[in-house]
Amino acid sequence: MEQKLTAQQRQELAEKVGLNEQWLYQCLSGRRDMSPAEAIRVEAASGGTVTRQMLCQGNWAKIWPELV
């Protein structure tokens, strides 16, 4: 899944939610999966621009089957 944020937007979101920008990048690029609770928090803070599916690409369908 391709990320939709620019590097600047990613940095601003990371600062807003108190995450390391590189960790956020790794989750958005599918290299890592964020914890479900953290993904929901980031999704809410981004106003839905970043979704939990984008942050948990490897396992989101198992965690939230209602979103499939």
N, C-alpha and C positions, 0 to 999 in steps of 0.2 A: 504494500500500500504506500503510495507516494505521499510524502508530507506536503502540506500546503503553506507552511510558514517560511518566511524569509529568515535569514540568520538573525537579523535585528529583532523580528517579532518573537523568535524563539528565545533570545536573550531576555527580552522584556518579560515574557511569560515565566521563564525560569526564576527571574528575580521576584516577580509578583508572588509566586507560590513557594519560594524558598528552596528551589532545587538547583542542583548543579546543571548548567546549560549543556554540558557534554552528556550527562545522564539522560536528559530530556531528548537530546539528539539521538542517542542510541536507542531509546525506546521508540521514537518516531520513525527511525529507519529500520526497525525490526531486528536489530541486533540483540536487544534485551526486552524483557517484558516488565512493566511496572506492576507493583502490587495493585490488586483490585481497588482497595480503598483509596490509594494515592491517585489512581487513574480517574476515579469518580471526582475527586477533589480538583484535579487539574482540568477535567472536562468542564466542571462548574465554573472555575475561575476564568476559563477562556471563553465562556459564554457559548460553548458548543463548537467553537472553531476547531478545537482539538478534541477528538472523541476518545472514549475508552477503547474503542476498537483500534484506533491508531496507536494507542499506547501499550496495548496487550495483544499484538498481532498474532502471537503464537498460541494463545489460549482463550481469547475472549469468548468464543462461541460456547466453550465448556462452562465458563463462569456465568455468562449471561445468555442462556439459550433462548430467552424470550426476545432477544434482539436479532436472532438469525432470520 
